[in-house]
């Protein structure tokens, strides 16, 4: 009896080369760390993940999804750490038209990437705005903060208010950490 499990997922065709890496190194590295076998259909963007270890397969699936959503492999592989998570926000949930979605992406990215960089700096999480999605990778608490900040921007909150809220959250977290030391 074969107890091998599998996941099937699709990533954008323009992200396939990033998943595979130079001479297949990214894919091989991911397979070795997660004890899985990853097959990629370069023409269609179909990815098949097989293995016997459920946790390794789930982790491989999340890393592949992250790469598919625009993260570089180094950041996506942070998901191999136990206390890191991946969140995906769909712009269609916040916009009615294509123009709305474009405008909302602009709000999250900001002029010359300022808004995205500020959220990343204040939370310690990484953001990727790609296609119709906004993806977040980071430590679990950081992802929660970044998600709330992005959702606030998508709902129309002024940037300054969102940054003030994030700064307050960061101060509170530092206070809590200091209190735990004593």
MARBA-3410 file (N, C-alpha, C, O; in Angstrom, 1 decimal):
182
0.8,-1.2,0.0,0.0,0.0,0.0,0.9,1.2,0.0,1.8,1.4,0.8 ~ 0.6,2.1,-0.9,1.4,3.4,-1.0,0.7,4.5,-0.2,-0.5,4.8,-0.5 ~ 1.4,5.1,0.7,0.8,6.1,1.5,1.2,7.5,1.1,1.2,8.5,1.9 ~ 1.6,7.6,-0.2,2.0,8.9,-0.7,0.8,9.8,-1.0,-0.3,9.4,-1.5 ~ 0.9,11.1,-0.5,-0.2,12.1,-0.6,0.2,13.1,-1.7,1.3,13.1,-2.2
-0.7,13.9,-2.1,-0.4,14.9,-3.1,-1.2,16.1,-3.1,-2.4,16.1,-2.7 ~ -0.7,17.2,-3.6,-1.4,18.5,-3.8,-1.2,18.8,-5.3,-0.2,18.6,-5.9 ~ -2.2,19.4,-5.9,-2.2,20.0,-7.2,-2.5,21.4,-7.1,-3.5,21.8,-6.5 ~ -1.7,22.3,-7.7,-2.0,23.7,-7.7,-1.5,24.4,-9.0,-0.7,23.8,-9.7 ~ -1.9,25.6,-9.2,-1.5,26.3,-10.4,-0.9,27.6,-10.0,-1.4,28.3,-9.1
0.2,27.9,-10.7,0.8,29.2,-10.5,0.9,30.0,-11.8,0.9,29.3,-12.8 ~ 1.0,31.3,-11.8,1.1,32.0,-13.1,2.3,31.5,-13.9,3.4,31.3,-13.3 ~ 2.2,31.4,-15.2,3.3,30.9,-16.0,4.5,31.8,-15.9,5.6,31.2,-16.0 ~ 4.4,33.1,-15.6,5.6,33.9,-15.5,6.3,33.7,-14.2,7.4,34.3,-14.0 ~ 5.8,32.9,-13.3,6.4,32.6,-12.0,7.1,31.2,-12.0,7.8,30.8,-11.0
6.8,30.4,-13.1,7.4,29.0,-13.1,8.9,29.0,-13.0,9.5,28.2,-12.3 ~ 9.5,29.9,-13.8,11.0,30.0,-13.8,11.6,30.3,-12.4,12.6,29.8,-12.1 ~ 10.9,31.1,-11.7,11.3,31.5,-10.4,11.2,30.3,-9.4,12.1,30.1,-8.6 ~ 10.1,29.5,-9.5,10.0,28.3,-8.7,11.1,27.3,-9.0,11.6,26.7,-8.1 ~ 11.4,27.1,-10.3,12.4,26.1,-10.7,13.8,26.6,-10.3,14.6,25.9,-9.8
14.1,27.9,-10.6,15.4,28.5,-10.2,16.4,28.1,-11.3,16.2,27.3,-12.2 ~ 17.6,28.7,-11.1,18.7,28.4,-12.0,19.1,27.0,-11.9,19.4,26.5,-10.8 ~ 19.1,26.3,-13.1,19.5,24.9,-13.1,18.7,24.0,-12.2,19.1,23.0,-11.7 ~ 17.4,24.5,-11.9,16.5,23.7,-11.0,16.8,23.7,-9.5,16.3,23.0,-8.7 ~ 17.8,24.7,-9.1,18.2,24.7,-7.8,17.2,25.0,-6.7,17.1,24.4,-5.7
16.3,26.0,-7.0,15.3,26.4,-6.0,14.3,25.2,-5.8,14.0,24.9,-4.6 ~ 13.9,24.5,-6.9,13.0,23.4,-6.7,13.7,22.2,-6.0,13.1,21.6,-5.1 ~ 14.9,21.9,-6.4,15.6,20.8,-5.7,15.8,21.1,-4.2,15.6,20.2,-3.4 ~ 16.1,22.3,-3.9,16.3,22.7,-2.5,15.0,22.5,-1.7,15.0,22.0,-0.6 ~ 13.9,23.0,-2.3,12.6,22.9,-1.6,12.2,21.4,-1.4,11.7,21.0,-0.4
12.5,20.6,-2.5,12.2,19.2,-2.4,13.0,18.5,-1.3,12.4,17.7,-0.5 ~ 14.3,18.9,-1.2,15.1,18.3,-0.1,14.7,18.6,1.3,14.6,17.8,2.1 ~ 14.4,19.9,1.5,14.0,20.4,2.8,12.6,19.8,3.2,12.4,19.5,4.4 ~ 11.7,19.7,2.3,10.3,19.3,2.7,10.1,17.8,2.4,9.0,17.3,2.7 ~ 11.1,17.1,1.9,11.0,15.7,1.6,9.8,15.4,0.7,9.0,14.5,1.0
9.7,16.2,-0.4,8.6,16.0,-1.3,9.2,15.9,-2.7,10.4,16.1,-2.9 ~ 8.3,15.6,-3.7,8.7,15.6,-5.1,7.8,16.6,-5.7,6.6,16.5,-5.6 ~ 8.4,17.5,-6.4,7.6,18.6,-7.1,7.8,18.5,-8.6,8.9,18.6,-9.1 ~ 6.7,18.4,-9.2,6.7,18.3,-10.7,6.0,19.6,-11.2,4.9,20.0,-10.7 ~ 6.6,20.2,-12.2,6.1,21.5,-12.7,5.9,21.4,-14.2,6.8,21.0,-15.0
4.7,21.7,-14.7,4.4,21.8,-16.1,4.6,23.3,-16.5,3.8,24.1,-16.2 ~ 5.8,23.5,-17.1,6.2,24.9,-17.4,5.2,25.6,-18.4,5.1,26.8,-18.3 ~ 4.6,24.8,-19.3,3.7,25.5,-20.2,2.4,25.9,-19.6,1.8,27.0,-20.0 ~ 1.9,25.2,-18.6,0.5,25.5,-18.0,0.6,26.1,-16.7,-0.3,26.8,-16.2 ~ 1.8,26.0,-16.0,1.9,26.5,-14.6,1.3,25.5,-13.6,1.1,25.9,-12.4
1.0,24.3,-14.0,0.5,23.3,-13.0,1.7,22.7,-12.2,2.7,22.4,-12.7 ~ 1.4,22.7,-10.9,2.5,22.1,-10.0,1.9,21.0,-9.2,0.8,21.1,-8.6 ~ 2.6,19.9,-9.2,2.1,18.7,-8.4,3.2,18.5,-7.3,4.4,18.4,-7.6 ~ 2.7,18.3,-6.1,3.6,18.1,-5.0,3.2,16.7,-4.4,2.0,16.5,-4.0 ~ 4.1,15.8,-4.3,3.9,14.5,-3.7,4.9,14.2,-2.6,6.0,14.7,-2.6
4.4,13.4,-1.7,5.3,13.0,-0.6,4.5,12.2,0.5,3.3,12.0,0.3 ~ 5.3,11.8,1.5,4.6,10.9,2.6,4.5,11.7,3.8,3.7,11.3,4.7 ~ 5.2,12.9,3.9,5.1,13.7,5.2,4.1,14.8,5.0,4.4,15.7,4.2 ~ 3.0,14.8,5.7,1.9,15.7,5.5,2.4,17.2,5.8,2.1,18.1,5.0 ~ 3.2,17.4,6.8,3.7,18.7,7.2,4.6,19.2,6.1,4.5,20.4,5.7
5.5,18.4,5.7,6.5,18.8,4.6,5.7,19.1,3.3,6.1,20.1,2.6 ~ 4.7,18.4,3.0,3.9,18.7,1.8,3.2,20.0,1.9,3.1,20.8,1.0 ~ 2.5,20.2,3.1,1.8,21.4,3.3,2.7,22.6,3.2,2.4,23.7,2.6 ~ 3.9,22.5,3.8,4.9,23.6,3.8,5.4,23.9,2.4,5.5,25.0,1.9 ~ 5.6,22.8,1.6,6.0,22.9,0.2,4.9,23.7,-0.6,5.2,24.5,-1.4
3.7,23.3,-0.3,2.5,23.9,-1.0,2.5,25.4,-0.7,2.3,26.2,-1.6 ~ 2.7,25.8,0.6,2.6,27.2,0.9,3.8,28.0,0.3,3.6,29.1,-0.2 ~ 5.0,27.4,0.2,6.2,28.1,-0.4,5.9,28.2,-1.9,6.2,29.3,-2.4 ~ 5.4,27.2,-2.5,5.0,27.3,-4.0,4.0,28.4,-4.2,4.1,29.2,-5.1 ~ 2.9,28.4,-3.4,1.9,29.5,-3.5,2.5,30.8,-3.3,2.2,31.8,-4.1
3.4,31.0,-2.4,4.0,32.3,-2.1,4.9,32.7,-3.3,4.8,33.9,-3.7 ~ 5.6,31.8,-3.9,6.4,32.1,-5.1,5.5,32.5,-6.2,5.7,33.5,-7.0 ~ 4.4,31.8,-6.3,3.4,32.0,-7.4,2.7,33.4,-7.2,2.2,34.0,-8.2 ~ 2.7,33.9,-6.0,2.1,35.2,-5.7,3.1,36.3,-5.7,2.8,37.4,-5.2 ~ 4.3,36.1,-6.2,5.2,37.2,-6.4,6.4,37.3,-5.5,7.2,38.2,-5.7
6.5,36.5,-4.5,7.6,36.5,-3.6,8.8,35.9,-4.2,8.7,34.9,-5.0 ~ 10.0,36.4,-3.8,11.2,35.7,-4.3,11.4,34.5,-3.4,10.9,34.5,-2.3 ~ 12.1,33.5,-3.9,12.3,32.2,-3.2,12.8,32.4,-1.7,12.5,31.6,-0.8 ~ 13.8,33.3,-1.5,14.4,33.5,-0.2,13.3,33.8,0.8,13.2,33.3,1.9 ~ 12.4,34.8,0.5,11.4,35.2,1.4,10.3,34.1,1.5,9.9,33.8,2.6
10.0,33.5,0.4,9.0,32.4,0.4,9.4,31.3,1.3,8.6,30.6,2.0 ~ 10.8,31.0,1.4,11.3,29.9,2.2,11.3,30.2,3.7,11.6,29.3,4.5 ~ 11.0,31.4,4.1,10.8,31.7,5.5,9.6,30.9,6.0,9.6,30.6,7.2 ~ 8.7,30.5,5.1,7.6,29.7,5.5,8.0,28.3,6.0,7.2,27.5,6.6 ~ 9.3,27.9,5.8,9.8,26.7,6.3,9.9,26.7,7.9,10.0,25.7,8.5
10.0,28.0,8.4,10.1,28.2,9.8,8.7,28.0,10.4,7.7,28.4,9.9 ~ 8.7,27.4,11.6,7.5,27.0,12.2,6.6,28.2,12.6,5.3,28.1,12.5 ~ 7.2,29.3,13.0,6.4,30.5,13.5,6.1,31.5,12.4,5.7,32.6,12.7 ~ 6.2,31.1,11.1,5.9,32.0,10.0,4.6,31.5,9.3,4.3,30.4,9.2 ~ 3.9,32.5,8.8,2.7,32.2,8.1,2.5,33.0,6.8,3.2,34.0,6.6
1.6,32.6,6.0,1.3,33.2,4.7,-0.2,33.5,4.6,-1.0,32.7,4.8 ~ -0.5,34.7,4.2,-1.9,35.2,4.1,-2.0,35.8,2.6,-1.1,36.4,2.1 ~ -3.2,35.6,2.1,-3.5,36.0,0.8,-4.8,36.8,0.8,-5.8,36.3,1.2 ~ -4.8,38.1,0.4,-5.9,38.9,0.3,-6.3,39.0,-1.2,-5.4,39.3,-2.0 ~ -7.5,38.8,-1.6,-8.0,38.9,-2.9,-8.6,40.3,-3.2,-9.5,40.7,-2.5
-8.0,41.1,-4.1,-8.5,42.4,-4.4,-10.0,42.4,-4.8,-10.7,43.4,-4.6 ~ -10.5,41.4,-5.4,-11.9,41.3,-5.8,-12.8,41.4,-4.6,-14.0,41.9,-4.8 ~ -12.4,41.1,-3.4,-13.2,41.2,-2.2,-13.4,42.7,-1.8,-14.2,43.0,-1.0 ~ -12.5,43.6,-2.4,-12.5,45.0,-2.0,-12.9,45.9,-3.1,-13.1,47.1,-2.9 ~ -13.0,45.4,-4.3,-13.2,46.3,-5.5,-14.3,45.7,-6.3,-14.6,44.5,-6.4
-15.0,46.7,-7.0,-16.1,46.3,-7.9,-15.7,46.2,-9.4,-16.2,45.4,-10.1 ~ -14.7,47.1,-9.7,-14.3,47.1,-11.1,-12.8,47.0,-11.2,-12.1,47.0,-10.2 ~ -12.3,46.8,-12.4,-10.8,46.7,-12.6,-10.1,48.0,-12.2,-9.0,47.9,-11.7 ~ -10.8,49.1,-12.5,-10.2,50.4,-12.1,-10.0,50.5,-10.6,-9.1,51.0,-10.1 ~ -11.1,50.0,-9.9,-11.0,50.0,-8.4,-9.8,49.2,-7.9,-9.1,49.6,-7.1
-9.7,48.0,-8.5,-8.6,47.1,-8.1,-7.2,47.8,-8.4,-6.3,47.7,-7.5 ~ -7.1,48.4,-9.5,-5.8,49.1,-9.8,-5.5,50.3,-8.8,-4.4,50.4,-8.3 ~ -6.6,51.0,-8.5,-6.5,52.1,-7.5,-6.1,51.6,-6.1,-5.2,52.1,-5.5 ~ -6.7,50.5,-5.7,-6.4,49.9,-4.4,-5.0,49.3,-4.3,-4.3,49.5,-3.3 ~ -4.5,48.7,-5.5,-3.2,48.2,-5.5,-2.2,49.4,-5.3,-1.2,49.3,-4.5
-2.5,50.5,-5.9,-1.7,51.8,-5.8,-1.7,52.3,-4.4,-0.7,52.8,-3.9 ~ -2.9,52.2,-3.7,-2.9,52.6,-2.3,-2.0,51.8,-1.4,-1.3,52.3,-0.5 ~ -2.0,50.5,-1.6,-1.2,49.6,-0.8,0.3,49.7,-1.2,1.2,49.7,-0.3 ~ 0.6,49.9,-2.4,2.1,50.1,-2.8,2.6,51.5,-2.5,3.6,51.6,-1.9 ~ 1.7,52.5,-2.8,2.2,53.9,-2.5,3.1,54.4,-3.5,3.6,53.6,-4.4
3.4,55.7,-3.5,4.3,56.3,-4.4,5.7,55.8,-4.2,6.2,55.8,-3.2 ~ 6.3,55.2,-5.3,7.6,54.6,-5.3,7.7,53.5,-4.2,8.8,53.3,-3.7 ~ 6.6,52.8,-3.9,6.7,51.7,-2.9,6.7,52.2,-1.5,6.9,51.3,-0.6 ~ 6.5,53.5,-1.2,6.6,54.0,0.1,5.6,53.3,1.1,6.0,53.0,2.2 ~ 4.3,53.2,0.7,3.3,52.6,1.6,3.7,51.1,2.0,3.7,50.8,3.1
4.0,50.3,1.0,4.4,48.9,1.2,5.6,48.9,2.1,5.6,48.1,3.1 ~ 6.6,49.7,1.8,7.8,49.7,2.6,7.5,50.1,4.1,8.1,49.5,5.0 ~ 6.7,51.1,4.3,6.3,51.5,5.6,5.7,50.4,6.4,6.0,50.1,7.6 ~ 4.7,49.7,5.8,4.0,48.6,6.4,5.0,47.5,6.8,5.0,46.9,7.8 ~ 5.9,47.2,5.8,6.9,46.1,6.0,7.8,46.5,7.2,8.1,45.7,8.1
8.3,47.8,7.2,9.2,48.3,8.3,8.5,48.2,9.7,9.1,47.8,10.6 ~ 7.2,48.6,9.7,6.5,48.7,11.0,6.1,47.4,11.5,5.9,47.2,12.8 ~ 5.9,46.4,10.7,5.4,45.1,11.1,6.5,44.0,11.1,6.4,43.0,11.8 ~ 7.5,44.1,10.2,8.4,43.1,10.1,8.0,42.0,9.1,8.6,41.0,8.9 ~ 6.8,42.2,8.5,6.3,41.2,7.5,6.6,41.7,6.1,7.0,42.8,5.9
6.5,40.8,5.2,6.8,41.1,3.8,5.5,41.1,3.0,4.6,40.3,3.2 ~ 5.4,42.1,2.1,4.2,42.2,1.2,4.6,42.0,-0.2,5.6,42.4,-0.7 ~ 3.7,41.3,-1.0,3.8,41.2,-2.4,2.4,41.5,-3.0,1.4,40.9,-2.8 ~ 2.5,42.6,-3.9,1.2,42.9,-4.6,1.4,42.4,-6.0,2.3,42.9,-6.8 ~ 0.6,41.4,-6.4,0.9,40.7,-7.6,-0.5,40.3,-8.2,-1.3,39.7,-7.5
-0.7,40.7,-9.5,-2.0,40.3,-10.1,-3.2,40.9,-9.3,-3.3,42.1,-9.1 ~ -4.1,40.0,-9.0,-5.3,40.4,-8.2,-5.2,40.1,-6.8,-6.2,40.1,-6.1 ~ -4.0,40.0,-6.2,-3.8,39.6,-4.8,-2.8,40.4,-4.1,-1.9,41.0,-4.7 ~ -2.9,40.4,-2.8,-1.9,41.0,-1.9,-1.5,39.9,-1.0,-2.4,39.4,-0.2 ~ -0.2,39.5,-1.0,0.2,38.4,-0.2,1.1,38.9,1.0,1.8,39.9,0.8
1.1,38.2,2.1,1.8,38.6,3.3,2.5,37.4,3.8,1.9,36.4,4.0 ~ 3.8,37.6,4.1,4.6,36.5,4.8,5.3,37.2,6.0,5.8,38.3,5.9 ~ 5.3,36.5,7.1,6.0,36.9,8.3,5.7,36.1,9.5,5.0,35.1,9.4 ~ 6.2,36.5,10.6,5.9,35.8,11.9,4.4,36.0,12.1,3.8,37.0,11.6 ~ 3.8,35.1,12.7,2.3,35.0,12.8,1.7,36.4,13.3,0.8,36.9,12.7
2.3,36.9,14.4,1.8,38.2,14.9,2.0,39.4,13.9,1.1,40.2,13.8 ~ 3.1,39.4,13.2,3.4,40.4,12.2,2.4,40.3,11.0,2.0,41.4,10.5 ~ 2.1,39.1,10.6,1.2,38.9,9.5,-0.2,39.5,9.9,-0.9,40.1,9.0 ~ -0.6,39.3,11.1,-1.9,39.8,11.6,-2.0,41.3,11.5,-2.9,41.9,11.1 ~ -0.9,41.9,12.0,-0.8,43.4,11.9,-0.8,43.9,10.5,-1.5,44.9,10.2
0.0,43.3,9.7,0.1,43.7,8.3,-1.2,43.6,7.6,-1.6,44.4,6.8 ~ -1.9,42.4,7.8,-3.2,42.2,7.2,-4.2,43.3,7.6,-4.9,43.8,6.7 ~ -4.2,43.6,8.9,-5.1,44.6,9.3,-4.8,46.0,8.7,-5.7,46.8,8.3 ~ -3.5,46.3,8.6,-3.1,47.6,8.0,-3.5,47.6,6.5,-4.1,48.6,6.0 ~ -3.3,46.5,5.8,-3.6,46.5,4.3,-5.1,46.6,4.2,-5.6,47.3,3.3
-5.9,45.8,5.0,-7.3,45.9,4.9,-7.9,47.3,5.2,-8.8,47.7,4.6 ~ -7.2,48.0,6.2,-7.6,49.4,6.5,-7.4,50.3,5.2,-8.3,51.1,4.9 ~ -6.3,50.1,4.6,-6.0,50.9,3.4,-7.0,50.6,2.3,-7.5,51.4,1.6 ~ -7.3,49.3,2.1,-8.2,48.8,1.1,-9.6,49.4,1.4,-10.4,49.6,0.4 ~ -9.9,49.6,2.6,-11.3,50.1,3.0,-11.3,51.6,3.0,-12.4,52.2,3.3
-10.2,52.3,2.7,-10.2,53.7,2.5,-9.6,54.5,3.6,-9.7,55.7,3.6 ~ -9.1,53.9,4.7,-8.5,54.6,5.8,-7.3,55.5,5.3,-6.6,55.0,4.4 ~ -7.1,56.7,5.8,-6.0,57.5,5.4,-4.7,56.8,5.8,-4.6,56.2,6.8 ~ -3.7,56.9,4.9,-2.4,56.3,5.2,-1.8,56.7,6.6,-1.4,55.8,7.3 ~ -1.9,57.9,6.9,-1.3,58.4,8.1,-2.0,57.7,9.3,-1.3,57.4,10.3
-3.3,57.5,9.3,-4.0,56.8,10.4,-3.5,55.4,10.5,-3.3,54.9,11.6 ~ -3.3,54.7,9.4,-2.9,53.3,9.4,-1.4,53.2,10.0,-1.2,52.4,10.8 ~ -0.6,54.2,9.6,0.8,54.2,10.1,0.8,54.4,11.6,1.6,53.8,12.4 ~ 0.0,55.4,12.0,-0.1,55.7,13.5,-0.5,54.5,14.3,0.1,54.2,15.3 ~ -1.5,53.8,13.8,-2.0,52.6,14.4,-0.9,51.5,14.5,-0.7,50.9,15.6
-0.2,51.4,13.4,0.9,50.4,13.4,2.0,50.8,14.4,2.6,49.9,15.1 ~ 2.4,52.0,14.4,3.4,52.5,15.4,3.0,52.3,16.8,3.8,51.8,17.7 ~ 1.7,52.5,17.1,1.2,52.3,18.5,1.2,50.8,18.8,1.6,50.4,19.9 ~ 0.9,49.9,17.8,0.9,48.5,18.0,2.4,48.0,18.3,2.6,47.2,19.2 ~ 3.3,48.6,17.6,4.7,48.3,17.8,5.2,48.7,19.1,5.9,47.9,19.8
4.8,49.9,19.6,5.2,50.4,20.9,4.6,49.4,22.0,5.3,49.1,22.9 ~ 3.4,49.1,21.9,2.7,48.2,22.8,3.4,46.8,22.9,3.6,46.3,24.0 ~ 3.8,46.3,21.7,4.5,45.0,21.7,5.9,45.1,22.4,6.3,44.2,23.1 ~ 6.6,46.2,22.1,7.9,46.4,22.8,7.7,46.5,24.3,8.5,45.9,25.0 ~ 6.7,47.3,24.8,6.4,47.4,26.2,6.2,46.0,26.8,6.7,45.6,27.8
5.4,45.2,26.1,5.0,43.9,26.6,6.3,43.0,26.7,6.5,42.3,27.6 ~ 7.2,43.1,25.6,8.4,42.3,25.6,9.3,42.7,26.8,10.0,41.9,27.4 ~ 9.4,44.1,27.0,10.2,44.6,28.1,9.7,44.1,29.5,10.4,43.7,30.4 ~ 8.4,44.0,29.6,7.7,43.6,30.9,8.0,42.1,31.1,8.2,41.7,32.2 ~ 8.1,41.3,30.0,8.3,39.9,30.1,9.8,39.6,30.5,10.1,38.5,31.1
10.7,40.6,30.3,12.1,40.4,30.7,12.3,40.5,32.2,13.2,40.0,32.8 ~ 11.4,41.2,32.8,11.5,41.5,34.3,10.6,40.6,35.1,10.6,40.7,36.4
END
